[in-house]
Amino acid sequence: MALGLGLAWSLSTVALAQTYGSKPIRVIVPFPPGGGTDLIARETTQAVANNTKWVFVIENKPGAGGNLGVAEVAKAPPDGYTLVLGQTSNLSINPSLYARLPYNPLKDLAPITLVADAPLVYVTSANSPFRSMSDVVQQAKAKPDAINFASSGNGTVSHLASELLQRTAGVKFTHVPYKGVGMALTDVVSGNVDLYLSSLPTLLGHIRQGKLRALAVTSDKRLPEIANVPTLGEAGYKAAASTTWFGFLAPAGTPPDVIARLNAEFNKALKQPALVKKMNDEGARIVTSTPAEFSRLIQADLTRWGTVVKEAHVSID
């Protein structure tokens, strides 16, 4: 009897994978429309739709640092028709930041594939005396806490990446959190804050206009748009390198054959030159993976960022 039930279940999952895409696929974006996560979700699903004729319905569910949208998918039926575009913050940082998280990223979600990552750029005012990260570190060692750095919010990737740099370099900055990008940009351009870390699309126009000086990028390779700017590794702080990554997940328990089908279709679409260009134009780089590779990245970053959160004494109730 057990063998018969097992065979029936196996056949049913194969049939589900073969007929997958016969109804609309909800994709939850746990942030407001118009941002980087939203754009990546829409562009990648459109590329898949062009190949498969599947229908994707994007739903923006912002709130609690992305936690609300991810939690909705974690509780959805595991049939492959509800997906989420997760990222570093809500999968690998928030579990350490929030005392009560409505989902467990390792137990409640099934990784499908990574789709992109986005390096960050350290900048200072064009009138600043700092011309390299070494200048910043030397000044910080000479005068602890005298250098202030802006982030787009407490517990964000930009905040914690800067905390990681401080620990790597053995220095201490004063953190100035902002509610978003606008005022932070204004204050770093004017010189009211010494250092700011954000995505390339946010900063590129100000860099090209000569309002900001780029000091280093957090990726492992230089960025073509600012090829003269060294990486943190080249500056001597390789351990502080980091990016924000993005990937699709389904509810835990989604049949493996459906996960495999989704992985194959996303990875196929991500090779399209038009999509690669759109991503690059927005400061993101295409990154693909197997479900297992994506799962290992989430686990590794849970440990890495969890350590940073603990050592920096960061928390959000």
C-alpha positions, 0 to 999 in steps of 0.5 A: 500500500505504501509503495502504491501511495508513493507511486501515485504521489510521484506521478501526480507531481510529474503531471503537475510539472508538465501542466504547470503554467496553466493558470496565472502565477502570483509573484509577491514583491515585498516592497513598493512599486518602482524600486529595484526589487519591483523592476527586477521582478517585472523584467525577469518574469516578462522574459520568462512569459515571452518564452513560455506564454505563462501569465505572471501577476505582480503584487506589491506587498510592502511592510515591515522591511519586506517581512509581510510579503515574504510571510504571505508566500510562506503560508501560501499553498505549495503548488508553485502558483505563488512566488516571492522575489526575496533579497538579502535583507528579508531572507538573511538579515531580518531573521537577526534584526527582528525578535519575532519574524513570521517565517523561517527562511530555511524552513518555510520557503523553497529556493528556486534561483538567484536572478541578480545582485547589485553592488554598492558604492562608497561615496563622499562629497566632491569637496571632501578631503577623502580620495580613497578608502585608505584616507577614510580609515586612516582618519577614523583610526586617528579620530574614532567616531569623528567620521559619520556615515549615512545609510538609508535606514537602521538595519539596511544592507547599506548600514550593515555593510558599513558596519562590516567594513568598520570591523574589517578595518578596525575602526569606528564610524558614527552611524546616521540613519535616514528614512530613505535615499533623498535626504541622505544624498542631499547631506552627503553632497553638501558635506554634512555627512562624510560617507554614504553607501548606496546602489550605483543607479542612485549615485551614478548621476551625481558621480558623473556630475562631479557632485560626489566622489566614488571611493570604492565598490563592494563587488568582487570586480570593478563596475564598467560604469565607474571603472576607475573606482577600486573594489574594497578588495583592491583597497585592502578590505576584501572581507567587507565585500558584499552585494544585495542579491535577489532570487525567487522562492516558493512555499516549502513543500512545492513539488521538486519537479515544479521547482526544477521547471521554474529554475530552468525557465528563469535561467533560460530567460536570464541569458537573453541579451535584452534582459542582461542590458536592462539589468545592467542599466539599473546597476544590477548584474545577472546571477543564476543558480541551482535551488541548492546553491541559492539555499546555501547562499541564504544559510551562509549569509544568515550566519554572516549578517547575523554576526554583524547584527549581533556585534553592532547591537542592531535590533528592530522590535 
